[in-house]
Amino acid sequence: MGDWRRRLSTWWRWGRRRGDRSPAMRSLERRIGYRFRDPGLLRLALTHRSHLVTSGASRLESNERLEFLGDSVIGLVVNHHLYRSHPDLAEGDLTVRKARLVSGASLATVAAELGLGSYLLLSHGEESTGGRERESILADAFEALVGALYLDGGLDTARRFLANTLLTRIDHLMEMPSLDNPKSRLQEIIQARFKEPPRYRVGEVSGPDHDRRYDVEVTCRGRVLGTGSGHSKKSAEQDAAAAALARLEAEPELLEGLEP
């Protein structure tokens, strides 16, 4: 572990009790431009479940519950922003943009730019395998931080934070390479709405060994969204995802029947 990470680890230990405000907390508060009334919420937002293995605490003392709350707050703020700033876009186009902005890749990008990874409370094993830079951990921590801001300062506080971080990077995030990848785009849409990925199922495989052809269908909660074919499973999945995206653009109401 580098010297700066040792220092942060030590700083966090100074603030173990819920009411304490450690130097690390003050450092992060300056970075995000907000001072928590309850510093325990900030510590909770940065506590990954792996840290609890070494501390012996309950899983309820990780950031997962705040992550759940923050996800909804981000969705509300992003939806409101897109609705107000793009009066010319139909529901399907708004859904695609929202999915891009709230995707794990987008949230992790913003979290990394904030240096959030350096403040996380992780187990030694998780840290040694690159946990501070892992996309899923960074995205979850960003959601948890938004949840903590909402609980501590209300919706306006969370909205200001998102306006200064996520929403100022819309143009950059919309140009990220995965937009050119139909499979990634479809996953962003489905994952954002249902918290689960689409499923791909290989159907018929035809042709000789040197010229195989695969037929694939992509589904969400049992409903077929699109079908595709290709000379490899990967290309067939991309083809099926592209067909699904085209169908969702034409029928934006298609996913409504899949809500629980």
C-alpha positions as MATLAB code, in Angstrom:
seq = 'MGDWRRRLSTWWRWGRRRGDRSPAMRSLERRIGYRFRDPGLLRLALTHRSHLVTSGASRLESNERLEFLGDSVIGLVVNHHLYRSHPDLAEGDLTVRKARLVSGASLATVAAELGLGSYLLLSHGEESTGGRERESILADAFEALVGALYLDGGLDTARRFLANTLLTRIDHLMEMPSLDNPKSRLQEIIQARFKEPPRYRVGEVSGPDHDRRYDVEVTCRGRVLGTGSGHSKKSAEQDAAAAALARLEAEPELLEGLEP';
ca = [
       0.000    0.000    0.000;
       1.350    3.432   -0.917;
       2.111    6.022    1.761;
      -0.918    8.146    0.877;
      -3.230    5.153    1.252;
      -1.671    4.293    4.601;
      -2.354    7.845    5.729;
      -6.000    7.645    4.629;
      -6.392    4.283    6.365;
      -5.019    5.788    9.557;
      -7.225    8.861    9.217;
     -10.328    6.676    8.883;
      -9.414    4.735   12.025;
      -9.401    8.012   13.955;
     -13.075    8.388   13.094;
     -14.390    4.942   13.986;
     -17.111    6.137   16.331;
     -20.264    7.288   14.551;
     -20.030   10.907   15.692;
     -16.342   11.394   14.916;
     -15.095   13.406   11.955;
     -11.683   12.092   10.871;
      -9.154   14.016    8.740;
     -10.102   11.764    5.821;
     -13.737   12.746    6.203;
     -12.833   16.434    6.256;
     -10.687   15.930    3.168;
     -13.530   14.305    1.244;
     -16.041   16.897    2.445;
     -13.822   19.648    1.040;
     -13.580   17.771   -2.235;
     -17.330   17.382   -2.651;
     -18.143   20.805   -1.206;
     -20.436   19.637    1.581;
     -20.030   19.211    5.352;
     -22.127   16.416    6.835;
     -24.194   17.117    9.911;
     -23.962   13.390   10.650;
     -20.429   12.272    9.691;
     -21.447    8.689   10.423;
     -23.461    8.728    7.181;
     -20.361    9.642    5.206;
     -18.352    6.854    6.795;
     -21.166    4.390    6.093;
     -21.297    5.451    2.431;
     -17.616    4.598    2.000;
     -17.716    1.253    3.845;
     -17.536   -1.670    1.432;
     -18.907   -4.993    2.654;
     -15.445   -6.576    2.434;
     -14.292   -4.291    5.273;
     -16.844   -5.855    7.589;
     -15.111   -9.228    7.370;
     -12.109   -7.803    9.202;
     -14.120   -5.626   11.589;
     -16.679   -8.304   12.479;
     -19.585   -5.904   11.932;
     -22.979   -6.757   10.454;
     -23.502   -6.492    6.694;
     -26.097   -3.820    7.485;
     -23.151   -1.585    8.405;
     -21.887   -1.568    4.810;
     -22.900    0.981    2.164;
     -25.357   -1.354    0.408;
     -28.534    0.158    1.879;
     -27.353    3.676    1.044;
     -26.498    2.441   -2.441;
     -30.118    1.281   -2.848;
     -31.410    4.708   -1.822;
     -28.879    6.660   -3.865;
     -29.773    4.756   -7.015;
     -33.355    6.050   -6.786;
     -32.250    9.610   -6.035;
     -29.889    9.632   -9.028;
     -32.640    8.270  -11.258;
     -35.066   10.995  -10.158;
     -32.564   13.835  -10.606;
     -31.372   12.578  -13.996;
     -34.924   12.036  -15.244;
     -35.919   15.547  -14.185;
     -32.852   17.075  -15.830;
     -33.370   15.219  -19.108;
     -37.089   16.024  -19.194;
     -36.452   19.739  -18.714;
     -33.396   20.042  -20.962;
     -34.650   17.933  -23.902;
     -38.291   18.855  -24.608;
     -37.810   17.602  -28.182;
     -36.976   14.006  -27.240;
     -39.510   11.185  -27.073;
     -39.694    8.748  -24.168;
     -37.550    6.131  -25.908;
     -34.715    8.592  -26.538;
     -34.910    9.875  -22.974;
     -34.708    6.308  -21.686;
     -31.576    5.626  -23.700;
     -29.900    8.795  -22.411;
     -30.890    8.084  -18.835;
     -29.546    4.532  -19.086;
     -26.211    5.873  -20.309;
     -25.925    8.423  -17.503;
     -26.821    6.052  -14.650;
     -24.838    3.091  -15.973;
     -22.114    1.588  -13.839;
     -19.477    2.777  -16.294;
     -20.680    6.396  -16.096;
     -20.991    6.505  -12.317;
     -17.603    4.832  -11.895;
     -16.031    7.391  -14.249;
     -17.338   10.285  -12.162;
     -16.364    8.544   -8.915;
     -12.819    8.042  -10.210;
     -12.555   11.705  -11.198;
     -13.563   12.594   -7.626;
     -10.877   10.281   -6.261;
     -13.550    8.374   -4.351;
     -11.631    5.114   -4.495;
      -8.886    6.428   -2.234;
     -11.389    7.023    0.577;
     -13.048    3.596    0.556;
     -12.915    1.284    3.537;
     -11.983   -2.098    2.034;
     -10.526   -5.336    3.270;
      -6.832   -5.866    2.595;
      -7.696   -8.639    0.136;
     -10.114   -6.476   -1.828;
      -7.626   -3.616   -1.942;
      -4.745   -5.847   -3.039;
      -6.775   -7.048   -6.045;
      -7.522   -3.521   -7.294;
     -10.771   -2.855   -5.446;
     -10.170    0.884   -5.266;
     -10.253    1.073   -9.071;
     -12.937   -1.577   -9.706;
     -15.838   -0.182  -11.701;
     -18.599   -1.896   -9.735;
     -17.215   -0.807   -6.353;
     -16.745    2.808   -7.482;
     -20.234    2.994   -8.985;
     -21.796    1.534   -5.833;
     -19.859    3.968   -3.630;
     -21.023    6.923   -5.734;
     -24.650    5.809   -5.350;
     -24.149    5.353   -1.603;
     -22.618    8.830   -1.303;
     -25.641   10.331   -3.052;
     -27.901    8.410   -0.667;
     -25.959    9.786    2.310;
     -26.184   13.337    0.961;
     -29.931   12.939    0.507;
     -30.439   11.717    4.072;
     -28.168   14.362    5.584;
     -29.129   17.415    3.550;
     -32.257   16.562    1.573;
     -33.014   16.373   -2.125;
     -31.633   19.826   -2.937;
     -28.238   18.869   -1.495;
     -28.132   15.663   -3.516;
     -29.276   17.537   -6.616;
     -26.529   20.168   -6.263;
     -23.896   17.474   -5.868;
     -25.105   15.654   -8.986;
     -25.323   18.916  -10.916;
     -21.662   19.599  -10.121;
     -20.457   16.062  -10.895;
     -22.566   13.754  -13.036;
     -24.652   16.292  -14.965;
     -21.705   18.502  -15.909;
     -20.152   15.500  -17.687;
     -23.141   14.566  -19.847;
     -21.460   15.291  -23.180;
     -18.370   13.285  -22.227;
     -20.362   10.349  -20.855;
     -22.644   10.219  -23.889;
     -19.578    9.851  -26.115;
     -18.125    6.874  -24.251;
     -17.286    3.953  -26.596;
     -19.984    1.599  -25.316;
     -22.605    3.691  -27.109;
     -21.325    2.156  -30.335;
     -21.845   -1.339  -28.906;
     -25.500   -2.499  -29.192;
     -25.068   -5.167  -26.533;
     -23.680   -2.655  -24.027;
     -26.387   -0.119  -24.837;
     -29.153   -2.683  -24.347;
     -27.655   -3.825  -21.055;
     -27.541   -0.237  -19.810;
     -31.242    0.208  -20.547;
     -32.379   -3.096  -19.044;
     -30.037   -2.911  -16.049;
     -31.131    0.636  -15.222;
     -34.807   -0.296  -15.252;
     -34.888   -3.806  -13.818;
     -31.554   -4.148  -11.948;
     -30.774   -7.262  -13.950;
     -29.131   -7.829  -17.342;
     -30.851   -9.108  -20.486;
     -30.412  -12.813  -21.224;
     -29.057  -14.314  -24.436;
     -30.089  -17.774  -25.584;
     -28.520  -19.675  -28.474;
     -31.095  -21.403  -30.634;
     -30.230  -23.180  -33.866;
     -26.608  -23.726  -34.870;
     -26.215  -24.564  -38.540;
     -23.568  -24.906  -41.235;
     -20.312  -26.842  -41.483;
     -17.588  -26.512  -38.851;
     -15.678  -23.931  -40.886;
     -18.784  -21.806  -41.513;
     -21.033  -22.067  -38.469;
     -24.093  -19.873  -38.147;
     -25.657  -19.119  -34.790;
     -29.198  -17.941  -34.127;
     -29.618  -16.038  -30.846;
     -32.528  -14.389  -29.075;
     -32.260  -11.812  -26.311;
     -34.870  -11.789  -23.558;
     -35.869   -9.779  -20.522;
     -37.918  -11.470  -17.822;
     -38.927  -14.185  -20.264;
     -40.025  -11.891  -23.116;
     -38.090  -12.004  -26.380;
     -36.898   -8.511  -27.291;
     -34.939   -9.335  -30.438;
     -33.338  -12.081  -32.481;
     -30.105  -12.131  -34.445;
     -27.681  -14.358  -36.284;
     -23.976  -14.425  -37.027;
     -20.935  -16.591  -37.660;
     -20.048  -16.479  -33.958;
     -22.106  -16.334  -30.795;
     -20.680  -12.892  -30.073;
     -21.712  -11.413  -33.421;
     -25.123  -13.063  -33.168;
     -25.657  -11.529  -29.728;
     -24.703   -8.088  -31.059;
     -27.170   -8.567  -33.919;
     -29.932   -9.593  -31.508;
     -29.176   -6.587  -29.258;
     -29.337   -4.216  -32.239;
     -32.726   -5.680  -33.196;
     -33.941   -5.250  -29.615;
     -32.827   -1.602  -29.522;
     -34.632   -0.886  -32.780;
     -37.778   -2.504  -31.416;
     -37.607   -0.562  -28.142;
     -37.199    2.684  -30.073;
     -40.328    1.893  -32.077;
     -42.245    0.495  -29.078;
     -41.021    2.306  -25.924;
     -44.005    0.916  -24.022;
     -42.757   -2.652  -24.570;
     -40.933   -2.816  -21.231;
     -43.872   -1.538  -19.196;
     -45.534   -4.944  -19.238;
     -42.451   -6.466  -17.618;
     -42.646   -4.410  -14.420;
     -43.268   -6.535  -11.304;
];
